[in-house]
Amino acid sequence: MKAGFISLGCNKNLVDTEVMLGIIKDNGIEIVNDPAQADILIVNTCAFIQSAKEEAIDTILSMAEYKKLGQGHCKSLIIAGCLGQRYKQELLDSLPEADGIVGTGCWDRIMEAIRETLAGNRVVIADRNDIIYDAAVPRIPTTPDYTAYVKIAEGCNNRCAFCAIPLIRGQYRSRQLEDIVAEVKNLTAKGVKEIVLIAQDTTNYGHDIYGKPSLAKLMKELCKIQEIKWLRTLYCYPRFFTDELIDVFAQEEKVVKYVDIPLQHASNAVLRSMHRPDTKEKITELLAKLRDRIPGVVIRSTFIVGFPGETEEQYQELKDFLQQQRFDHAGIFAYSREEDTPAYSMENQVAEEVKQNRYHDLKALQSMISQENNEALEGEILEVLVEGHTEDGMPYGRSYRQADDVDDNVYIEGDTTSQVGDLVKVRILQGFTEDLVGELAED
């Protein structure tokens, strides 16, 4: 038997895909990249916002074409991940093309779903949401050989008014520190240079099992692993960004000075409405502390415009905040109304046209700030992890200033020797809105 896998959504979902791939392969099923060759097709879905749900449905229907005579060999089409966990039987009933559903908390039962659907049974396996993988679970990395994501916790306790993740993935649950260290040692022994720690809320790591946030302790333990070159941490919510954690970012050489800190807004009234525990004053104080104590720190954040009840004055407060803080990277999103969340039934929903106008306005501001920040890097030397080559052979990659998949690239002019996975010194020649251009720096 042969199986094909399509993974959608975030890098946390990608780890679930890699674990299911490992289980499938351990059960003697060959993994193929061409869906036309697959007997089993699995789509690991996202259901965070409406556009993600639409992409998932479109992908499922596209894969269903391989069940048709002459198009492929597919005998089983399984929906995995967030969409199936969220809608369960309702989703299966509305998609006769699909044969089964495996929810986010049942990835370990993927073989059960495969066997049942191949036997002609339509199944929904989404009855629990309380597990997380460990270092002993087989996993097939789908990222390049030099980088890997490591999920340190699952679920979320924050209950933001706009977010359905706690409904889908359950309560926050951390992995044991020793288990994470064991997995990272295994990955680095295979040549991984960059470890990226992920969770829905990484700064809350360990609170549930150790009684206090323990991300700083985990990162210090990981930095002892000799083979790690870069240790990157994403989704650092501000609430538990402690002084101890700041010291780890500042003092540990292997920890890249890149802080990804989702803030969502700068108006205290909107933050309260979002059920966020932060205030503009606390956020501003934390950002000042990060910049003061972590030399060369790069800060990325995300913001939502058009949240229910957001006034023009509150939007302008957010815009002024971005202008003052001048984030190196910022993701801007128009509010997506998600059923079963508190914000869905809030009064004063913002008109779609207003949301879109604010989205484009704030995105334009951030583009200008990003370009000015990148221009300020001209003449600096950055270490770059080479990730590929353009069609005409120019190497490109990322420095510590860029995270995989979400940030821009560094292009290296005149370099004919650097290979994928190399770490090279690059002098920045030009900074643009999204990219940097440089040349190899002489030792």
C-alpha positions in Angstrom: 0.0 0.0 0.0 1.0 3.6 -0.7 0.0 6.7 1.2 0.1 10.4 0.3 -0.1 13.2 2.8 -1.0 16.9 2.4 -0.3 19.1 5.4 -2.1 22.5 5.7 -1.9 25.2 8.3 0.8 26.0 10.9 4.0 24.3 11.8 2.4 22.8 14.9 0.1 21.0 12.5 3.1 20.0 10.5 4.6 18.2 13.5 1.4 16.1 13.8 1.8 15.3 10.1 5.3 14.1 10.6 4.3 11.9 13.6 1.5 10.3 11.6 3.9 9.7 8.7 6.2 7.9 11.1 3.4 5.7 12.3 2.2 4.9 8.8 5.7 4.0 7.6 6.4 1.8 10.7 3.3 -0.2 9.6 4.8 -1.0 6.3 3.0 1.6 4.1 5.1 3.4 1.6 5.0 7.2 1.6 4.7 8.8 -1.9 4.7 12.4 -3.0 2.5 11.9 -6.1 -1.2 11.7 -5.0 -2.0 9.8 -8.3 0.1 6.9 -6.9 -1.5 6.7 -3.5 -4.0 4.1 -2.3 -4.5 6.2 0.8 -4.7 10.0 0.9 -4.7 12.0 4.1 -5.3 15.7 4.4 -4.1 17.2 7.7 -6.4 20.3 7.9 -6.4 23.7 9.6 -9.6 25.4 10.9 -8.2 28.5 12.6 -10.0 31.1 10.4 -12.5 31.0 7.5 -9.9 31.2 4.8 -8.1 28.2 6.3 -11.3 26.2 6.4 -12.0 27.0 2.8 -8.5 26.0 1.7 -9.0 22.7 3.6 -12.3 21.9 1.8 -10.8 22.8 -1.6 -7.8 20.5 -0.9 -10.1 17.6 0.2 -12.2 17.9 -2.9 -9.1 18.2 -5.1 -7.7 14.9 -3.6 -11.1 13.3 -4.1 -10.5 13.4 -7.8 -7.9 10.7 -7.4 -10.7 8.3 -6.3 -12.1 8.5 -9.8 -11.2 5.8 -12.4 -8.4 6.9 -14.6 -7.3 9.7 -12.2 -5.6 7.7 -9.5 -5.6 4.7 -7.2 -7.1 6.2 -4.0 -9.3 3.9 -2.0 -9.3 5.8 1.2 -9.5 9.6 1.7 -9.0 10.6 5.3 -9.5 14.1 6.9 -7.1 14.6 9.8 -6.4 17.6 12.1 -8.3 20.6 13.2 -11.2 20.7 10.7 -12.2 17.1 11.5 -11.8 17.6 15.3 -14.0 20.7 15.2 -16.8 19.5 13.0 -16.6 15.6 13.3 -19.7 13.8 12.0 -21.1 16.9 10.5 -18.1 17.3 8.3 -18.2 13.6 7.2 -21.9 13.9 6.4 -21.3 17.0 4.3 -18.4 15.5 2.3 -19.4 12.1 0.9 -16.1 12.1 -1.0 -14.3 11.5 2.4 -14.1 8.2 4.1 -12.9 9.0 7.5 -11.9 11.6 10.1 -9.1 11.6 12.6 -9.1 14.5 15.1 -6.1 16.3 16.6 -6.1 14.2 19.7 -6.3 10.9 17.9 -3.3 11.0 15.6 -2.1 7.8 17.3 -5.1 6.0 15.8 -4.3 6.8 12.2 -3.8 3.1 11.3 -7.2 2.3 12.8 -8.7 4.8 10.4 -6.8 3.5 7.5 -7.9 -0.1 8.2 -11.5 0.8 8.7 -11.8 2.9 5.6 -10.1 0.4 3.4 -12.6 -2.2 4.7 -15.4 0.0 3.4 -16.4 1.7 6.7 -16.8 5.5 7.1 -15.4 6.4 10.5 -15.0 9.4 12.8 -12.2 9.1 15.4 -12.2 12.4 17.3 -13.4 11.4 20.8 -10.5 12.7 22.8 -8.0 15.6 22.9 -5.6 14.9 25.8 -2.4 13.5 24.3 0.8 14.8 23.0 3.6 13.0 21.1 6.9 12.1 22.8 10.4 11.3 21.7 9.6 7.5 21.4 6.9 8.1 18.8 8.2 7.5 15.2 8.5 10.8 13.2 9.5 11.5 9.6 10.7 15.1 9.3 9.4 17.0 6.2 11.5 20.0 6.8 15.0 20.4 5.2 17.7 18.3 6.9 19.2 21.3 8.7 16.0 22.5 10.5 13.3 20.9 12.6 10.2 22.0 14.6 9.8 20.6 18.1 6.4 20.9 19.8 7.0 21.4 23.5 3.3 21.6 24.5 -0.2 21.1 23.1 -3.5 23.0 23.6 -4.1 26.4 25.0 -5.6 27.9 28.2 -5.7 31.5 27.1 -9.3 31.5 25.8 -8.9 34.6 23.6 -12.4 35.7 22.5 -11.6 35.4 18.8 -9.8 32.0 18.9 -11.2 28.5 18.4 -7.9 26.7 19.2 -8.8 25.7 22.8 -12.1 24.2 21.5 -10.1 22.2 18.9 -6.9 21.2 20.7 -8.0 21.2 24.3 -6.3 22.3 27.5 -2.6 23.3 27.7 -0.4 20.3 28.4 3.4 20.4 28.4 5.9 17.6 27.5 8.4 16.5 30.1 11.6 18.5 29.8 13.8 15.4 29.6 11.6 14.0 26.8 12.1 17.2 24.7 15.9 17.1 25.3 15.9 13.5 24.1 14.1 14.3 20.9 16.3 17.3 20.2 19.5 15.1 20.7 18.1 12.6 18.3 17.4 15.3 15.7 20.7 17.0 16.0 22.5 13.7 15.7 20.9 13.4 12.3 22.4 16.8 11.2 19.7 19.3 12.2 21.4 22.7 12.9 18.3 24.8 13.8 15.8 23.7 16.4 12.6 25.7 16.5 10.5 25.3 19.7 6.8 25.7 19.1 3.5 25.5 21.1 0.3 27.6 21.0 1.9 29.5 23.9 5.6 28.7 24.5 6.2 31.0 27.5 3.6 29.0 29.4 5.6 25.8 29.0 5.9 23.7 32.1 3.4 25.7 34.2 1.0 22.7 34.3 3.6 20.1 35.3 6.3 22.0 37.2 4.1 24.7 38.8 5.8 27.6 37.1 6.8 28.7 33.6 9.9 26.6 32.7 10.8 27.7 29.1 14.0 29.4 30.3 15.1 26.2 32.0 14.3 24.1 28.9 16.2 26.4 26.6 19.3 26.4 28.9 19.3 22.6 28.9 19.0 22.5 25.1 21.9 24.9 24.7 24.1 22.3 26.2 23.6 20.1 23.2 26.8 20.6 21.2 25.4 20.1 17.7 22.8 22.8 17.9 23.8 26.0 16.0 20.6 28.0 16.4 17.8 27.6 18.9 14.7 29.6 17.9 11.5 29.9 19.9 8.1 31.0 18.4 4.8 32.2 19.9 6.1 33.7 23.1 3.0 35.3 24.7 3.9 38.3 26.8 2.2 37.2 30.1 5.0 34.8 31.1 7.9 36.5 29.5 10.0 36.6 32.7 13.2 38.3 33.5 14.8 34.8 33.6 13.7 34.1 30.1 15.0 37.5 28.9 18.4 36.6 30.4 18.4 33.3 28.4 17.8 35.2 25.2 20.5 37.7 26.0 23.2 35.4 27.4 22.9 32.0 25.6 24.9 32.2 22.3 22.9 29.5 20.6 19.6 31.2 21.2 18.8 33.4 18.3 17.9 37.0 19.3 14.5 36.7 17.7 11.4 37.2 19.8 8.1 36.3 18.3 5.5 37.8 20.6 1.8 37.9 19.5 0.2 41.1 20.8 -3.0 41.4 18.7 -3.8 45.0 19.7 -2.7 48.1 21.5 -6.0 49.5 22.8 -6.7 48.5 26.4 -10.4 48.4 25.7 -10.0 46.1 22.7 -7.5 43.9 24.6 -10.1 43.5 27.3 -12.8 42.7 24.8 -10.4 40.1 23.3 -10.0 38.5 26.7 -6.3 39.2 26.6 -4.6 39.7 30.0 -2.2 42.3 28.7 -2.4 46.1 28.7 -0.7 48.6 26.4 1.4 49.8 29.3 2.7 46.4 30.3 3.4 45.5 26.6 5.3 48.8 26.1 7.3 48.1 29.3 8.2 44.6 28.1 9.2 45.7 24.6 11.5 48.3 26.1 13.0 45.7 28.4 13.6 43.3 25.5 15.4 45.9 23.5 17.4 47.2 26.4 18.6 43.8 27.6 18.9 41.7 24.4 21.6 43.2 22.1 20.4 43.1 18.4 17.0 41.7 19.3 14.5 41.3 16.4 10.9 41.5 17.4 8.0 40.0 15.4 4.3 40.3 16.4 0.8 39.8 15.0 -2.2 42.2 15.1 -5.9 42.0 14.4 -7.9 44.8 12.9 -11.6 45.0 12.8 -12.3 43.2 16.0 -16.0 43.6 17.1 -16.5 47.1 18.5 -13.1 48.5 17.3 -13.7 52.2 16.8 -11.7 54.4 14.5 -10.0 55.9 17.5 -8.9 52.5 18.8 -7.7 51.6 15.3 -5.6 54.8 15.2 -4.2 53.9 18.6 -3.0 50.6 17.2 -1.6 52.4 14.1 0.3 54.9 16.3 1.6 52.0 18.4 3.1 50.3 15.3 4.6 53.6 14.2 6.2 54.1 17.6 7.4 50.5 18.2 8.7 49.9 14.6 8.5 46.1 14.7 11.0 44.3 12.5 8.2 42.0 11.3 4.5 42.1 11.9 1.7 40.0 10.6 -1.5 41.9 10.0 -4.9 40.1 10.0 -8.5 41.2 9.4 -10.7 39.7 12.2 -12.3 36.4 11.1 -15.7 35.7 12.8 -15.5 32.1 14.1 -18.6 30.3 15.4 -18.5 29.0 19.0 -16.1 31.8 20.1 -17.2 34.6 22.4 -16.5 37.2 19.7 -18.8 35.6 17.2 -21.9 36.9 19.1 -20.5 40.2 20.2 -22.4 43.4 19.2 -21.0 46.0 16.9 -19.4 43.7 14.3 -17.2 45.8 12.1 -18.2 46.0 8.5 -16.1 44.0 6.0 -15.2 47.0 4.0 -14.0 48.8 7.1 -11.9 45.8 8.2 -10.3 45.5 4.7 -9.5 49.3 4.6 -7.8 49.1 8.0 -6.0 45.9 7.1 -4.5 47.4 3.9 -3.7 50.7 5.7 -1.9 49.0 8.6 -0.1 46.6 6.2 1.2 49.5 4.1 2.5 51.2 7.3 4.3 48.0 8.4 5.8 47.6 4.9 7.3 51.1 5.1 8.7 50.4 8.5 10.1 47.0 7.4 11.8 48.6 4.4 13.4 51.4 6.6 14.5 48.7 9.1 16.1 46.7 6.3 17.8 49.7 4.8 19.4 50.4 8.2 21.1 46.9 8.0 23.1 47.9 4.9 26.8 47.4 5.7 26.2 44.9 8.5 27.5 41.3 8.4 25.0 38.6 9.2 25.4 34.8 9.5 23.0 33.2 6.9 21.7 29.7 6.7 21.6 28.8 3.0 18.2 27.3 2.1 18.2 27.2 -1.7 19.2 28.8 -5.0 17.3 30.9 -7.5 16.8 29.7 -11.1 20.0 31.5 -12.1 22.0 29.9 -9.2 22.1 32.7 -6.6 22.0 31.3 -3.1 19.5 32.6 -0.6 18.7 31.9 3.0 17.9 33.3 6.4 19.8 35.1 9.1 18.8 35.0 12.8 16.5 37.9 11.9 14.2 35.7 9.8 12.0 32.7 10.8 11.2 30.0 8.3 8.1 30.4 6.2 7.0 33.8 7.6 9.8 36.2 7.0 11.9 37.5 4.1 15.1 36.1 2.6 18.8 37.1 2.3 20.1 36.8 -1.3 23.8 36.4 -1.8 25.1 38.0 -5.0 28.2 36.6 -6.7 28.3 33.4 -4.5 29.0 30.3 -6.6 30.1 28.0 -3.8 27.6 28.0 -0.9 25.4 24.9 -0.6 22.0 24.3 1.1 22.6 23.9 4.8 25.8 26.0 4.9 26.1 28.8 7.4 28.0 31.7 5.8 28.9 35.3 6.7 27.1 37.9 4.4 27.6 41.6 4.2 24.3 43.3 3.5 24.4 45.6 0.4 20.7 46.5 0.0 17.6 46.3 2.2 14.1 46.2 0.6 10.6 45.8 2.0 10.7 42.1 2.2 14.2 40.9 1.3 17.9 41.7 1.9 20.7 41.4 -0.7 24.3 40.9 0.2 27.6 39.4 -0.7 29.9 36.9 1.0 32.0 38.7 3.7 35.7 38.0 3.8 36.9 36.3 6.9 
